[in-house]
Amino acid sequence: MAFQAAIFRWMSPFKKKQPSAHDVFVGNWKPTKNDTLAKRVPGFGATMNLLYADLTCGQGDIDPMNNIISHYQYYLDLMGVGREEAGTHEELTCAEQELFNPPAPAYSTT
């Protein structure tokens, strides 16, 4: 069940008119003008943006985001894929990207 849930999340867009993480990762997604203005570019960073949103993205170079990038590069090394194949810093990071799925505003009773 956990594997099925993970594959479903990887292959399915979170919202209509959004790419799936898979489509971004394999290069099927082409950013719109709004995506470009939001600093969302094809690459690993946009994949993190879809999967982890405000936990890692749009907050500058924070440790959680850098740890994920580091692990990604580690596995590229294990597979014998050069780090240069991973893309530029802009493609790897989501530090300055606006979120695909911003969190809902907190409900206030005051």
C-alpha positions as CSV (number, residue, x, y, z in Angstrom):
1,M,0.0,0.0,0.0
2,A,2.8,2.4,0.9
3,F,4.5,1.8,-2.4
4,Q,1.3,2.3,-4.3
5,A,0.6,5.6,-2.5
6,A,4.2,6.8,-3.3
7,I,3.8,5.9,-7.0
8,F,0.4,7.6,-7.1
9,R,1.8,10.8,-5.6
10,W,4.8,10.8,-8.0
11,M,2.7,10.2,-11.1
12,S,-0.4,12.4,-10.3
13,P,-0.7,16.2,-10.3
14,F,-1.7,17.6,-6.9
15,K,-4.2,20.0,-8.6
16,K,-5.6,20.5,-12.0
17,K,-3.4,22.4,-14.5
18,Q,-0.3,21.4,-12.5
19,P,2.3,18.9,-13.6
20,S,3.1,15.7,-11.8
21,A,6.5,15.4,-10.1
22,H,7.2,12.7,-12.7
23,D,6.5,15.1,-15.6
24,V,8.7,17.8,-14.2
25,F,11.5,15.3,-13.5
26,V,11.6,13.7,-16.9
27,G,11.2,17.0,-18.8
28,N,7.6,16.7,-20.0
29,W,6.6,20.0,-18.2
30,K,7.0,23.3,-19.9
31,P,6.6,26.3,-17.6
32,T,4.0,28.9,-18.4
33,K,4.7,32.7,-18.2
34,N,3.3,32.6,-14.7
35,D,5.6,29.8,-13.7
36,T,8.6,31.7,-15.1
37,L,7.5,34.9,-13.2
38,A,7.3,32.7,-10.1
39,K,10.9,31.5,-10.8
40,R,9.8,27.9,-11.3
41,V,12.0,26.3,-13.9
42,P,12.2,22.7,-15.1
43,G,14.5,20.6,-13.0
44,F,14.9,18.9,-9.6
45,G,14.0,22.1,-7.8
46,A,10.5,22.2,-9.3
47,T,10.1,18.5,-8.4
48,M,10.9,19.3,-4.8
49,N,8.5,22.2,-5.0
50,L,5.6,19.8,-6.0
51,L,6.5,17.1,-3.4
52,Y,7.6,19.1,-0.4
53,A,6.2,22.7,-1.0
54,D,6.7,25.0,2.0
55,L,8.8,22.4,3.9
56,T,11.7,23.1,1.6
57,C,10.9,25.8,-1.0
58,G,10.6,29.5,-1.3
59,Q,12.7,30.2,1.9
60,G,16.1,30.7,0.5
61,D,19.0,28.2,1.0
62,I,17.7,26.3,4.0
63,D,19.1,23.0,5.3
64,P,16.1,20.8,4.5
65,M,16.3,21.7,0.8
66,N,20.1,21.5,0.7
67,N,19.9,18.0,2.4
68,I,17.6,16.7,-0.3
69,I,19.8,18.1,-3.1
70,S,22.8,16.6,-1.4
71,H,21.2,13.1,-1.2
72,Y,20.1,13.4,-4.9
73,Q,23.7,14.2,-5.9
74,Y,25.0,11.3,-3.7
75,Y,22.8,8.9,-5.6
76,L,23.8,10.3,-8.9
77,D,27.4,9.6,-7.8
78,L,26.5,6.0,-6.9
79,M,25.0,5.5,-10.3
80,G,28.0,6.9,-12.1
81,V,26.0,9.9,-13.4
82,G,28.1,13.1,-13.3
83,R,26.8,15.9,-11.1
84,E,26.9,18.2,-14.1
85,E,24.1,16.2,-15.6
86,A,21.9,17.2,-12.7
87,G,21.7,20.7,-14.0
88,T,22.6,24.2,-12.9
89,H,22.1,25.5,-9.3
90,E,18.9,27.3,-10.5
91,E,17.5,23.9,-11.8
92,L,18.5,22.0,-8.6
93,T,17.2,24.4,-6.0
94,C,13.7,25.7,-5.2
95,A,15.0,28.4,-2.8
96,E,13.5,31.3,-4.6
97,Q,10.6,29.6,-6.3
98,E,7.0,30.5,-5.4
99,L,5.1,27.4,-4.3
100,F,3.0,25.4,-6.7
101,N,0.7,24.7,-3.7
102,P,0.9,27.3,-1.0
103,P,-0.5,26.3,2.3
104,A,-4.0,27.6,3.2
105,P,-4.0,30.6,5.5
106,A,-4.3,29.7,9.2
107,Y,-7.8,30.1,10.6
108,S,-8.1,32.7,13.2
109,T,-10.9,32.9,15.8
110,T,-10.0,36.5,16.8
